[in-house]
């Protein structure tokens, strides 16, 4: 461990340096996904603080009985919420979590690079380049949750090495399960893109190995353990999606959001000057071209793992680029406009494979007359320095924009103004980022959440999906503009109360949602979910009585589901303990 102290310190310093514009200016970056994810984190933090756990979002998302957290990395969200509670303010939390994500990406890349045979200097440099890439640094700019999963993605290369080297002990099977499960916990969609990279090394390893039975045991063990570890993320999603008709994610034309990774000198300009997120995209574009060239010219000289890494990276780059006929694809498969949305999500998965694969190929092909021991570290170090300067400039530019009293919250978050409802702070109107700034420093975490209502209709329970409806406008009209007309409170055992008063008996629409497993009580009388009328956006209509009315919502998970989720959470603890002490155990043959 002592030999890794210096690299850890270097990567930590780099992570702090990249985040320094936020620290020094005491000004955050909101990002397009900021309010959505901060709302989820606030929800989990409040559930932990009050020891009041529920599938429903009790404290956030307009307290409308929605289910959001259970569908987006619930286990990871609870862990990060603990950091939020310790940090005590949103600005401190943003600084801490930004540093942690950058450091995590750097450390995993550094560790895997050492395993690939690079020296310490090159490994550190590669770690710095990766943490400065779009895949990771976009977390600072747009609050993209996928960056957390991508920060852990380098670890998936280690099981690839084990498969090709016939290293199929129990410990390695469990690490494979861990590497896959970390992807699922980080970002389910990115995980579905990344996991197929394991297919080729397994097939090649299975063909070459003399222990095919053990190889199958290795795979089966890894799959079973991975499923158990992922139950806490997958089971709630399956339970909710199988029993409810849900509003799909926003429909986005894939062809309007294509980033061509092969165009090193794109019309976006040179990222070092702040016109794009990071110069690493230019570096990776050049590496991709080098990768393709080396595969064509030196196929026989390259090792199997090197070929797989480069082919994997190039495949993701091609899939994410305009070399794919995305217009035709989305015409025949319109569902991808809801779930893929941006083709660059595929490109981001390929970045670590291009970075490590191409560098590994260069290392293998260097001749004896070329001094690799000094030249390669020098080149990688220069590129690492350029990468850090580039991403820090981008972060600084975003921070400076937010310090201007003319920058609106909508502009800072890169969202449509009509999708925001802003509420005064202590009687003062809120429109700009500067107006919102006190909430970032306030120890009352709720003020930041309750000041801005962000329209996010994804996964609402409705009667049927209608592609012609604008669910964003409907959500604004039926929820954002109405929810403050009702009083809300939360009681133990995950019960959400909604109160209102009527001057006479009549039907009333409530900014509240009901799932199949939601227990609904109107004025202490249990209602059948199937008899409740819903609007097109899913809000419910009830017959209220004259005077005071109360609606309570409580989600009832099956006992079996609860047991499986507890099993999954406990399995994480047991697996981590096992792997931490695995090296200290007696050397056995676990096959």
N, C-alpha and C positions, 0 to 999 in steps of 0.2 A: 504493500500500500504506500510505503514511504516514497517509492520511486515515481508514484503518480501525483504526489503533492504539488510539485511544480507545474505540471500541465493543468491540474485542476485550478490552481491559483491564476494561471494565465488566462484560461477560458472564463473564469469568473470575472476577472478584470475586464476582459473584452465585452462580456455581457453587460456589465455595469456601464462601460463606456458607450455602448450602443444605446442604452437606456438613459444616458446622462442628460440629453436635452429635456426629457420629462422631469428628471430629478432637479436639475438646476433652475428650470423655469417654473417648477411647481405647477405645470400645466399638462393635463392628460391629453390623450388621443382617444376619441370616442369610437370611430370606425363604424362601418355599415352594420356589423353584427353586434356592436357593443351592447346596446340596450337589451337585445334579446338574451344574450348570455349573462349579462349582469343581473337581469331579472331572475334567471334560473338560479344563479349563485346566491342571490338574496333569499330566494325561497328556501333553499337547502340550509342556509345559515340560520334562518328563523326557525325551521323545523328542528335543527340541532339545539339551538338556544333554548327553545321551549319544550324540547323533548316531545314534540307533537308531530309524528310522522304520518304521512298520507301519500297516496298516489296523486291526489288532487293538489293543485297549487293553491295553498290556503292563504298565502300572504302576498302574492304577486299576480301579474297579468290580470289586473283589474279585479282580482278576487271574484272571478266569475265561475268557479268550479271547473276550470280547464285542467287538462292533463298535459303538461309540457315536459317537466323534468324527467318523468319516467321514460320518455321517448328519446332523450338526448343524454347519453353517458351518465346515468344517475350515480353510479359508484364513484366515478371521477369527480363529479360535481360536488358530492358531499365532502370529498377530501379537500378540494379547493376552497370550499366554504369554510372549513376550519381555519384556513389561512386568512380568509376574509375577516372572520371574527377576531383573530389574533391581531391582524393589521389595524383594525378599528376605523379605517376610513377607506373610501374607494380609491383615492389617489395613491395611498401607501400600498394598497392591494395591487393596483395596476403595476406599480414599480416592481414589487416583489415577484408577481407572477410572470412579468415580462423577462426579468432576469432568470428566473427558474426555467422557463421554456427555452430560452437561448442557451443557457448552461447545459440543460439536458440534451439538446441537439448536438452541442459541441462535444460533450462527454461520450455519448453513444458512438458518434462518428470516430472520435479519437480511439476509443476502446476497440472498435471493429477494425480500424485501420492497423492497429498494432497486431491484431490477429491475422490480418492479411499479409503481414511481413514488412510493413513500412516502419521506418525508424521513428523515434519520438518527435523529431522536428516536423517531419512530413505529416505525421498523424495529427499533431496539434494544428498545423496549417489547414489540413482538410476539414478538421472540426470547425475551425473559424470560418472557412468558406461556406460550409453547409449552414451554419447558424445565421449567416448573412444572406442566404438565398431566399427567394420568394416563398418557398415551401415553409420556412420557419419565420422569417422576419415579417411576413405579412400579418402575423399575430399582433405585432405592435401597431401596424397601420390600420387594419380593418377588423381586428379582434376575431380573426378566423379560427374557429375551434379546431379545424382539421390540423393545424400546426402542432397541436399537442401530440396527436397520433403520429404525425410525420417526424417529430423529434425523436420518437422511439423506433421509427422504421429501420434505421441501420441495424438494429439487433436481429432483424429477420435474416440477415446475411449469415449469421453464425450457424443456424440450423442448415442452411444451404451447404456450408462447408462440411458439417457433420455428415450429411447424406452422401456427399461425393467422396468423403474419406472413410466411409464405412464405420463412423464413430457413432454407434447407435445404442449407447447405454441408456439406462433408465433416466439418469440425470439429464442427458441430452434430449430425451423425449419430453421430459418435463419442461426443459427450457424452450423447446419448440412450442409447446402449449402456451407457455408464458408469453413468448414473442408474438404469437398470433392473437392471444387474448388482450394484450396491451393495445394492439391495433383496434380491436373491437371496442374496447373501453374508451379509447381516444376519440375515434370517429368512425362510425359504422360504415358509411359510404366509402371512405378512403380505404378502410380495411377490406371491403369487397373488391376493390381494385388491386390492392397490394398482395393479398394472399395467393392469387394464382401464380405468382412468381416462384412459388415453392414446387410447382408441378414438375418442371423440367429437371431440377436436381434430384428429386425423388425418383423419377423414372430412370434417369441415368445411373443413379446410385443403386437402384434395385437390379438393373441389368448387370452391373459390374460385380456386385457383392456375392460372396460365397455363402452368405447367411441370410437368404431370402426370407426364411421364417422369422428370424429375429427382426429383419427390416419391417415386416408386416406388423409384428408386435409393437415395434417402435412407433409406427404410424398410428395403430389403433389406440395405443396408450395416449399419444399426444392428442388425438382427436377427442377421446373421451374426457380427458382432463380439461381441454380447451372448452368443450361444451359446458362442463360444470362451471368453469370460471366465468363463462360468458352468460350464464343463466340470468344473472342480476341485471343485464342490459337487454338481452334478447327476449326473455320471458314476458316482461311487462309490455313490450312492443307487440309481440304476437297476441297476447291476451286482448289488448285494446283494439288492434287492427282487425282481428278476426271476428270480433263481436260488434263492431261499429263501422259505419260508413264515415270516413274521415276526409276532411278537406286536404287535398294533396298540397305539397309545397308549391310556391309560386311558379307559374308557367313562364319560362324564359326561352327565347329563341337562341338555340345553341350557336347558330351561325354568326350572331352579332357579338359573341364573346370569345372568339378564337384568338389565342396567342400562339404565334408560330415560333416555336423554340429554335428552329434552324436558321432563322434570320438574325444573324449576329449584329448587323448594323440596321436595325429596324427604324421605322419612321418615328418611333417613340423617343429617339434621341439617345444620347449617352447617359446611362443611369448615374454615373459619377457626378453629373451636373444637376442631379435631382429631378430629372424629367421622367424617371421611372423608379420603381421601388429599389432595385439593386443591380449593380454591374455584374453580379454573379450570373444573371441570365445571359449576358454576353459571353462570359467565361464558359458557361455550360453549353452554349450554342457552338462555340469553337470546339469544345471537347467532344460534342456529339458528332461533328464533322470528322474530327480526328478518329473517333471511335469507329465510325463506318469505314473510313479509309483503312485502318489497321485490320479490321475484320476481313476486308476484301483481300488485302495484300499479304497478310501474315497469319491467316487462319490456322495453319498447321503449327505455328510456333507458339500460339497462345494456349494457356492452360484452360481446362474445361470450365472452372469457376469464372475465369476472366471472360470467356466467351458468353457465359450465361448472364453475367452482370451487364455486359455491354449490350447484348441482344435485348435484355429486359428493358434497360434504359431507353434504347432506341425505339422499342415497341411502344412504350408509354409516350415518348415524344411524338411519334407518328400518329398515334391514336388521339393525342390532344391537339394536333396541328390541323391546318387547313388542307393537308394532304388527304385527309379523310373526307368522303362525300357526305358531310354532315347534313346538307339540305335534303338529300335523298333519304338518309337514315332517319331523320326526325319526321319526315313525311310518312314513312312506313311504320315507325315506332314513336308516335307522338308522346308516349309516356316519359321519354328521356328528357323532354323539356321541363318536366316537373322534378325529376330526381337527379339527373346529371346536371342540367342547367348550364354549367360552364365546362367546356371541354378542357380548359387548362387544369382542372382537377386531376385529370389523367397525367398531364405533363408534370405536375408537382410530385406525383408518386415516383416518377422516373428520375428525378434530379439526383437522388443519392446514388442510384445505380450508375448513372452516367459519370458522376464525380469520382466514385471509387473505382468503377470498372475501367474507365479510360486511363486513369492514373496508374492502375495496376498493369494495364496493357503496355503503357509506356515503360514502366519499370522492367517488365519482362523482355522487352524488345531492345533495350539499350545495349549497345555493343560494348566490348571491353575497352575500346579506345575513348569512350565517353565516360567521364567521371560522374557517375550517378550519385555518389556519396556527398558531393558538394553542390552539384548543379541542380538536382531535383529539389532539395530542401530550399535552395535560394529562390527558384521559380515559384514554388508553392508558397513560400513566405511572402514574396512580393504580391502574389495574387490575393493572399489572405489580408494583407494590409489594405490593398485596394478595395476589397470586399467590405471590410469594416468601415472604412471612410465613406464608401458609397451608401451603405445602409444607415449610418449615423446621420449623414446629410439628409436623407429622406425623412428620418424621424424628426430631425430638427426643423425641416421645412413644414411638416405637419404641426409641430408644436407652435411654431411662429404664427402659422395661420390661425390657430386657436387662441392666440393671445390678442388678436385684433378684435376690437369691439364691434366690428362689422360682420364677423363670421357667424352666421346663424347655426343653430343646432342641426338643422336639416342639411346645411352645407358640410358641416364637420362630419356628420354621419353618412354623407353621400346618399341620402334618401329623399323621397318626395315630401315636400312640406305638408301635403294633404294627409300624409300617413302619420302625422304627429299631432298630439293634443297637449299643449303646454299649460301648466298651472302656475299661478303666482307663488312666490316665496315670500312669506311674511308680508303679503300685500303688494309686493313689487312684481311687475310683469316679467316674464322670462321669454326671451326670444333668441339671444345669442349665447355662445359658449361662455363668454365672460359673465353673463347673467347667471348661468348655471354653476359657475365655478365654486361658490360657497358649499354646494352640496357634495362636491368631491372631497372637501376637507372636513365636513361635518361628521362627528362621531355617530350621529343618528343616521344609520344607513338607509332608512326608509325614505328620507327626504329626496335623495337622488332618484330613487325608483318611482316615487309618487308624483314628482314634478313633471315627468314626461310620460305620456301614454303613447307607446309605439305600436302601430298597427301590425299585428302578426297573426294571421288567421290559420296558419298551418295546423293540420290535424284536429280541427274542431269536429265534433260529432254532428252530422247532418243527416237528412233523410235520403238525399241522392246528390250525386255530383253533377253539376251543370257547367260545362266549359264556357258557356256564354255569360255567366255571371262574374262580376268583379267582386271577389270576396273581400278584397281590401276595403273598397268603398262600403260594402255591407257591414263589415266589422266596425268601421269608423262610426257609421250611422247607428248601429244597433248596440254597440258596446262602449266604445270610447266616449261618445257624446252623452251616454245615459248612466254610466255606472256610478257617477258621483251623486245621482239623485237618490241612491239607496245607501243605507247604513250597513256596514259589514262588521262582523266580529268572528273570532275563532275560539273554539273551546276544545278541551282535551279529546283524545281519540279521533283527531282529524275531522272535526265537525265544523263546517263553514255556515255561518248564520247570515241571512240577508233580511233586513227589516225595511218596511215602508208603511205608509198610512194612506188610506183611501177615504174619500168623502162619501162614497157609496159602493154598493156591490157592483163589480163589473170585471170583465176580462182585462188582464194587464200583461204586457210583455216585460220580462225581466232579462237584464244583461247577464244571464247565467246559462250554463250548459249542463246537459245530463248525458252520461254514458250508460251503457247497459248495466254496469255493476254499481251505479250510483244510487244510494238510498236517498229518496226525496220525501221530505215531510213538509206539508203546507199546513201551518197552524196546528202542528202536532199530529196531523193525520197523514199516514203513509200513502203515497201515490204510486200507481203502477207506471213505470217508465213508458210502456207501450201506449198508454192513453194520453200522454203529454204531447201537446201540439208544439211543433217547432217551426221557426221561420226558415227562410232559405239559408241563412248563415248558421242556424242551429240554436239560436236563443229560444227560450221557452215561453209559452203563453199559458197563464193560469187564471183561474177565477178567484179573485181576491174578495174578501169580505169588507164591509164598512168598518173603518177604524184601523186599528193596529194589525199588521200582518207579519208573519215570520215564515221564511223558507229556510230549511236546513238541508245541506248536501253533505253526504259522507260516502266515500268509496269503500266498497267491501270486496277485498280480494279473497280468493278461495284459500283455505288453510293449506292446501297442497302448494299453491303458488308461493305463499309466505315461507313454507319450509324449504322449497327449492332455492329461493333467494337467500335465505339464511345459510344454507349449505354452500352456495356460491361464495358468499362473503367470507365464511370461515375457511373455505378452501384456499382463498387468496392468502390468508394469514399463514396457513400450514405450508403452502408451496414456497412462500418467501422464506420462511424459517428453514425449510429443507434445503433450499438452494444456498442460503447463507452459510450453512454448516456442512454443505456437501464436500467441500475441499478438505475439511478436517476429519471426515469419516475415513475409515479404513478403505484402502483401494480394493474394491470388489468387482467382480464381473456381474453386472446387473442385467445381463441379457436373459 
